Amino acid sequence: MHLIRLEEAGRLLQLNPATLRRRVKSGDWPAYRVGKRGWRLDLDEILQHTRANRERPDVPTRSAE
């Protein structure tokens, strides 16, 4: 587990920290409280969570004829 601050996660994920806060607050992404005001994200958890929830595009398949 590698916990990082919201600002650092935002830079790595190319997202505004406010967007990350909204996703954490809504329960979409897991986060860990550190102290009274600090939040940390486990980047591996976030990446796994987003990959698991990503919709796969519908790609037509060719039938074996």
N, C-alpha and C positions, 0 to 999 in steps of 0.2 A: 504494500500500500504506500503510495506516494501522494501525500496531501499537498495541494497548492492553493494559494489565495485566489479569490475570484478574479482579480485584476490580471494575474498571470495566466489563469485559464482562459480568460477573454482574449488575451494576446495570442495564445497558442491556437485557440479554436476560431480566431478571427470573429469574435462576437463581442458586443458591448457588454461590460460588466452588469449593466442594468438588465439586459436580456437574461443573463445568467441568474441574477437575483430573482427575476420573475419565474423562471423555470424551477428554481429551487423552492420558492414560496408556494408555487402551485403543486409541488410534489412530483413534477415530471422528472427531475434529476435528484439523485441522492446527494446530500451534503452533510458535513459534520460541523457542529458548533464548537468554536474554540473561544473561551472567555465569554464576556458579556455581549460583544458586538461582532466578533469575528466568525467567518465561515470559511471552511476549506472544502475543496472538492478533490476526489480521487480521480485523476484524469483517466486511468484505465477503466474505472467503473462507468464514467461518462461515455467513453468511446464504445464500450460494450453495450451500454444501454441504448445509445443512438443507433448502433448497427442492428440491434435486435428489433428496434421499432421502425427501421427504415422499410418503406414499401418497396417491394421488388417490381420492376416494370413488367408489364405483360408483353412477352416476346412470343410472337407466333413460332410454333415449332413445326418442322416439316415431318410428315409421317414417313416412316420407312416403307417405300413401295417396291 
